[in-house]
Amino acid sequence: MNIAVISYSYTGNNEALAGSVAKALSAEHIQISEARSRTMGSIALDMILSRTPLVHPAPETIGNYDFILFFGPVWMGHVAAPLRVYLKYLKSHPQRYGFLSISGGADGTNPKLTGDLRKRAGADPAVLIDLHIADLLPNSPKTARKDTSAYRLTDGDINQLTHTMMKKLREVI
Ligand SMILES: Cc1cc2nc3c(=O)[nH]c(=O)nc-3n(C[C@H](O)[C@H](O)[C@H](O)COP(=O)(O)O)c2cc1C
C-alpha cells in the first residue's frame, strides 16, 4: 500500500513523531509549511474564525497515495488549521485517511475531533489516535496547559509513542 504521512507542527512535537512513524511504516513523510509565519494570535484567529491558511505543498499532492496519515497538533479542541485544505481536498477526492496527534491533554480528551474531521473531510477517519503529553508527565500537581504546551518530546517519548501508534495502525493498514 502506498502510504503518505503528512505532518504539520508548530513547536516540533508532531513533526518528530510523524517522522518516526513514517520511518517505521517505510512511508513517505511530507512536511507542511506555511506561507505566513505562525503566531499564537494567528492560531486563535484561525480557530475562532475557522480560516484556512495558505500552505505548501498543494493539496493535490495527497492524491497520489492509497492511505493518508495526517499528523498535527490539536488547537482549541480541533484539528490545527494548516491541515484544513488537505481535509477539504478529501471531500471531493475521497481516500482512506487517518488523523494522529500528540496533543496536550491537560483538559482531558478532545471529544470534538471526530466531528471536526467528518465535517471537513466528508468522511470519518479510518483511524484516529490522539495521544497526550499530560500522560507523559507526573500527575501531581495536576498538569496545567502551560506545562503541556511547553513540553518537547524526548527521544524516549518518541520511541514509546511510535510503538503505541504502530500497534493501532497495524490493525487498519
Ligand atoms: C493555542 C494552543 C491551543 C491548544 N489547544 C489544545 C487543545 O484544545 N487540546 C489539547 O489536547 N492540546 C492543545 N494544545 C497543545 C498542543 O496540541 C500540543 O502542545 C502539541 O504537542 C503541539 O504540537 P506541535 O509541537 O506539533 O505543534 C494547544 C496548544 C496551543 C499552542
The ligand as a Tripos MOL2 file, in Angstrom:
@<TRIPOS>MOLECULE
LIG
   31    33     1     0     0
SMALL
NO_CHARGES

@<TRIPOS>ATOM
      1 C1         -3.0620   27.7370   21.0870 C.3       1 LIG1
      2 C2         -2.9800   26.3030   21.5000 C.ar      1 LIG1
      3 C3         -4.1460   25.5920   21.7610 C.ar      1 LIG1
      4 C4         -4.0800   24.2520   22.1450 C.ar      1 LIG1
      5 N1         -5.2620   23.5650   22.3540 N.ar      1 LIG1
      6 C5         -5.2020   22.2610   22.7410 C.ar      1 LIG1
      7 C6         -6.4060   21.5170   22.9300 C.ar      1 LIG1
      8 O1         -7.5300   22.0140   22.7630 O.2       1 LIG1
      9 N2         -6.3020   20.2280   23.3150 N.ar      1 LIG1
     10 C7         -5.0920   19.6250   23.5170 C.ar      1 LIG1
     11 O2         -5.0710   18.4380   23.8720 O.2       1 LIG1
     12 N3         -3.9270   20.2990   23.3280 N.ar      1 LIG1
     13 C8         -3.9570   21.6000   22.9350 C.ar      1 LIG1
     14 N4         -2.7880   22.2790   22.7170 N.ar      1 LIG1
     15 C9         -1.4860   21.6050   22.9550 C.3       1 LIG1
     16 C10        -0.8440   21.1070   21.6450 C.3       1 LIG1
     17 O3         -1.7200   20.2590   20.9200 O.3       1 LIG1
     18 C11         0.4460   20.3470   21.9980 C.3       1 LIG1
     19 O4          1.3230   21.2150   22.6630 O.3       1 LIG1
     20 C12         1.1150   19.7370   20.7830 C.3       1 LIG1
     21 O5          2.0410   18.7420   21.1980 O.3       1 LIG1
     22 C13         1.8480   20.7450   19.9300 C.3       1 LIG1
     23 O6          2.2310   20.0910   18.7510 O.3       1 LIG1
     24 P1          3.3850   20.6450   17.8060 P.3       1 LIG1
     25 O7          4.6620   20.7070   18.6300 O.co2     1 LIG1
     26 O8          3.4690   19.6340   16.7260 O.co2     1 LIG1
     27 O9          2.9850   21.9950   17.3120 O.co2     1 LIG1
     28 C14        -2.8290   23.6130   22.3140 C.ar      1 LIG1
     29 C15        -1.6390   24.3350   22.0550 C.ar      1 LIG1
     30 C16        -1.7070   25.6670   21.6600 C.ar      1 LIG1
     31 C17        -0.4290   26.4060   21.3670 C.3       1 LIG1
@<TRIPOS>BOND
     1     1     2 1
     2     2     3 ar
     3     2    30 ar
     4     3     4 ar
     5     4     5 ar
     6     4    28 ar
     7     5     6 ar
     8     6     7 ar
     9     6    13 1
    10     7     8 2
    11     7     9 ar
    12     9    10 ar
    13    10    11 2
    14    10    12 ar
    15    12    13 ar
    16    13    14 ar
    17    14    15 1
    18    14    28 ar
    19    15    16 1
    20    16    17 1
    21    16    18 1
    22    18    19 1
    23    18    20 1
    24    20    21 1
    25    20    22 1
    26    22    23 1
    27    23    24 1
    28    24    25 2
    29    24    26 1
    30    24    27 1
    31    28    29 ar
    32    29    30 ar
    33    30    31 1
@<TRIPOS>SUBSTRUCTURE
     1 LIG1         1 GROUP 0 **** ****
